[in-house]
Structure formats: C-alpha cells, structure tokens
C-alpha cells in the first residue's frame, strides 16, 4: 500500500507539538527505501534535493518514481521529545530493515543513522574523502569552510549541532564500556591516575559529611543492599572489576602499604588510650579486656554525673 503524501505529513508536523520524528520514504508499491529522522520541515528536503544536480541511490530512486508519473510515499514511524531518542529509533529501524549498500536489506541509506555519518559504506567513504580533498584544495572554499566553523551558524543550528555531538559521544561511550578489554584498561588507568591534594580534600570532606549522618548511612546501605541482592549482573561486574584491579601490581602494592600504615596507626592509638585508662582506673586485672573496664568506668561516671545533677536541684 502506498504511503501518504508529503503535504499530509507536513500538516501533521505543524499540528504535532513534539519536535522530533522518525519517518520512512516508500515506493508506490509501499516498499520502504529510506529512513530518516529530523524536525520541522526536514522531511521535504529529499524531493527538494532531487530537483538539483545531486546524485545518490536515494535521489535516483525519487527521480525514477517521478518519471513514471507517480509520487513518493511518506510514513511517520514515531514521534519523540528529544533528538537522542529519535536518533536511537532511526538506528534501530535501519538495522531492522537493512541496507542495500552492505547487502542485507531494502534501504538506500548509506550510513547506520543516528548522527548522519555513522558507519558509511566503503564507496561513501571514498566519495567523501575525494569531495573533501577537492573542497580543501580550493583556497576560496577552504576560506569559506574555516569561516563557517568559526560560529557563523544560527543559534538554532548550533544547538542542534551540540545535540548531535552529545548523541554521538554518549553512543560511543556506551559502546566502549560494553567492551570488557577497554573497560579493564580504563579501570586500571583510573586506579593509577593521581589526583591533586585539593581534590582529595574535597572528596574526603564530602565523604565525612555523608558518613557522619546516620540517616544518610542507612539510606546508602539500603540502596546498595537492594542493588546487590537484586542484580546478579551487577554483582558479577563488581567482582570482575575488583579482580582486575587486584591483578594490577602497582595498585595491589599501594593498597597493601596503606593497610599496613592504617594498622600501625590503630595500634598506636590503642596503646595511648590504654595507658590513659591505666592512669585513671589503675592496672587492669588479668582476664578483663580493656574495653570492658572502659565501659564500666563510663557507667560509673554517668552515675556520678546523675547524682551531682540531683544534688544541685
């Protein structure tokens, strides 16, 4: 079944309050041949481009449909509040329908979608390289390109470009973190990466503020326990990351040195408060622990303080 007309789709775009959409161009038989995403009047740019001297499989298909006296069909696949979700849906739809240039589907798209330049075919890469080399070799075109990159774009286009860049970066980071080898190397480098004393102090102050609050400690414990017990994948990832860190010789040696220093400091402090306790209450009888004697002494002090307060009434 043939798709809708371009005019009908433009009316929907004008009436629909959402900004971004994913659309499909179809042949008169209803077979899809291109998937795109955009906002505003982006959907009409393909036929406008076909009226110029531009050439591409998509443009040639549109011209062939016109030569038969027929029209290109249009369909909306979905509407979105933000560019990122629309780009993700475009990538998903192109992957499902497949591309002609890589021999796995129907679509004439030359990339996998999303940012417009992701995963182009070898022929497209070659054409882009040749075209860019020609533009850059022309002094006038090179000057125009440099001027356009200095910020002559409108604020609206700048905002769209920033959105595109964020989309590309988020997708790339997601792909990297899903790679076990890359994740292991990144965790190791972060463990070895030094931070400034000022940063350490800020982190310590923030942790002290959090850990000194019983309510915050309780909420953190409940949250961590819920995640730990509900997700086997989370536990496996945590175990793997800890194991990878421990296999790093520098990290392991540094941690052991810190543990030795901490144990030495604890023994020193324990010796100090035990000596002070001996001076106050006398020698500790054999068989009694220092903590037991200290607890009894604190109870006696509280009893004396209560009696003093009662006497002052």
N, C-alpha and C positions, 0 to 999 in steps of 0.2 A: 504494500500500500504506500502510495506517495506521501511525502511529508507535507507540512504546512507551508504556506507562502512566507516570504521574507517580511511582507507588510504586517501579516498577522503576528509574527514573532516580535516585531518592533513595537506593536501596540501592547503586547504582554510586558515587554521590558519597561515601557513607560508607566504601566499601571502597577507593576510589582514593586513593592518597597525595598526588597532586598537588592543588594548591589551586584553580586557576582553570580554567574550561571555557567553551567556546562552544556554545550549544545552539540548536535550531530548534523552534518550535511548528508543528504541521501540522494541517490539516483531516482529517476522517475519510477523505477520498479520498487522503491522503498529500501534498497540495499544501502547501508551506510558506507561512505567513502572518506569521511574526515570527521575528527572530533576536536573540539576546541573549548576554551574557557575564556571568560572576559567579563566586562561590564559595560553598561551604556550601549553604544551602537557598534561595538566590536564585531558583532555577528555579520554586519553588512559589508565588512572590509574585503571579504573573499571575492564577491562579484565585482566590487569596485576595482580590485587588483586585476581581475580577469579582463577588464576593459583597457588595461595598459599593455605595454610590450613585455611584461614579466612572463616567465615561463617556469612551470613546475608541474609535476603529475597532477596535483590538485587543480591548478589553473587550466591545464589542458582538458581535464575531465569536465569542468564547468563549461568551457567553450564548446566541447563536443555535444553537451546536452542542449546548449543554445542552438547549435547548428541543426539539430533535429526538431527545432521549434518547440521545445519543452522547457520546463523550469526546474531549478534546483530545489529540492525539498529540505525543510528545516524542522528539527525537533529539539525541544529542551529536555535534557536528561535530569537536571537537578538545579536547585537554587541554593545559594549559600550566603551567610552573613559576612564571611571574610575570604580573602584571597587564598589563604593556605588550604582551607578545606576544599575549595573549588579546584585548586591545582592537584590536590591528592586524588580527588574523584576523577579528574581528567587522566591522570596517570593510570589509575585502576581500570578505567574504561578502555583506554588504548591497549593496555596489556591484555584485557579480556577479548577484545575484538581482533587484535593482531595487526601487524603492518605488512604491506606488500614489499617494501624495500628490503626487509630481512626475511621474507618468505614464510611468514607464519600467520597471515590473516588478510583482512579486506581493506584496511585503511591505507590512505595515501599520506598519512603523517610521516614526516621524515625524522622525528625525534620521539622520545617516550613521553613527552608532555611535561606539564608542571611548570617549568621555567622557560620553555620555548626553545632551549638549546641543549637539553639533556639527551645524551646517548644518540647523537646523529649517526646516520649510516656512513660508511667509508666514502661513498660518492659525494655525499653532502659535505663532509669534512674537507674533501679535496676542493670542491667548488668554493666553499667559504674561504679557504686559505688563499686560493688564486684571486678571488674578488678582493679580499682584504689587502693582499700584496699590491694589487693594482691601485687601489684607493690610496694606500700609504705612500706609493711611489710618486703620486701626483702631488706637487707642492701645494696647490690650491685646495685639493681635497683633504690633504693632511692638515692644513691650517684650519679648515672647517671642522674636521673631527676633533682637533685639540680645543677649538673654541666651544664646541658642543659639550665636551667633557668638563669644561670649567664651571658649568652650572647654568647654562642658558635655558635649560628646560623649565617648564612651568612648575609651580609648586605642586600641582596635582600629579604631574608626571614624575616629579621627584619622589613623592610619597609612594606611588605605585612601584617605582624602582627600588625603594627601600624595602617595600613589602616583598618584592621578588627576591631581593638579596637575603632577607631573613628566611624566606621559604627554602631557598637553596641551601643555606647554612644549616638549618635545622634538619633537613633531609640528609645532608652529608654527614652530620654528626651522628645521627641515628644509625646510618649505615656503618660508620666507623665503630661505634660502641657495640654493634652486634657482631663484630669480628673479634673472636677470642684472642688472637695473637696481638692485635692492635691494643685491645683493652689491657692485656697483661703488661705490655711495654709502657703504656700510658700510666698505669698504676705504679709501676716501678719508678718511672721518671718523676712522678709526683712525690713518691716517698723520699727520693734523693734530692728533690728540689728544695733549696733553702729559702726561708722567708726572713724578712727583716725583724729586728727586735721590736719595732713598733707594732708590726702585725701580730707578733707573738703575744705582746701585752694586751692588745685589743681582743684577741681570741680568748686569752686567759680570763680577762675581765668579764667577757660575755658568758663564759662557761661558769665562772664563780657565781655570777648573778642568777644563772639558771639553776645551778645545783644547790644553791643556798635556800631556794624556795621549795618547801615540802610539796606544795600543790603542783609546781612545775615538774618536780621529780616524779611525782605519782603519775601525772599525765604522760610524761615521756616513757615511763615504764610500761604503762598500759598500752600505749601506741606501739612500742617496739615488740611487746609480747604478742599483740594481735597480729602484727605483720609476720613475726617469726613463726607462729603456730598455724597461720592460715595459708602460707605460700611455701610449698616445697622448692619452687624455682628460686625464690628469694634466699632461702637457706643454702641452696647449692651454690648460688652466685657469691654469697658472703664467704662460704667455706673456700671456694676456689680463689677468691681474691686474697684472703688471708694466707692461703697456702703459697700463692705466687709471691706475695711479699716476703714470707719467711724463707723462700728459696733464694732470695737476694742476699748475698753475703754481707754487703755493707749495711743493709737495713737490719739484718739479724744481729750483727756485731754491735751496732749502735743501740739497739733495744736492750741487749744484754748488759751493756755498760750502764745504761740508765737504770736498769733494775738493780744492779749492784750498788750504785750511788744511793738509790732510794732505800735499799735495805740498810746500808751503813747509816744513813740519816735517822731512820727509825730506831735502830739500836742505840744511837747516841741520845736521842730524846727520851727513850725508855729508861736509860741509865740515869738521866738527870732527874726525871720525876720520881724514880725510885729512891734516889739519895735524899731528895727533899722530903719524901714521905717518911724515911727513916729518922730524919732530924725532928719531925713533928711528933710522930707516934712511938718512936723508939724502934729497936730491932724487930723485924718481922719474925714471928715464931715459925719454926720449921713445920712444913706441911701445909701452911697457909699461903695462898697466892697473893701477890701484891695488889691485884685488882680487888680481891675480897676484902683485904684490910682497908683499902682506899674507900670502898663502898660503905663499910661500917663506920669509918671516920666521917664521911659525908653525912650519914644518917644522924650521927651524934651532933654534928654542927647544926643540922636543921632542927633537932630537938632543942638545943641550947638557944637558937635564934627564936624559936616559938615561945620558950619560957621568958626570954627577955621582952618580947613584944607584949606578952600577957602582963608582965610586971609593970610596964610603962602605961598601961591603960588606967 
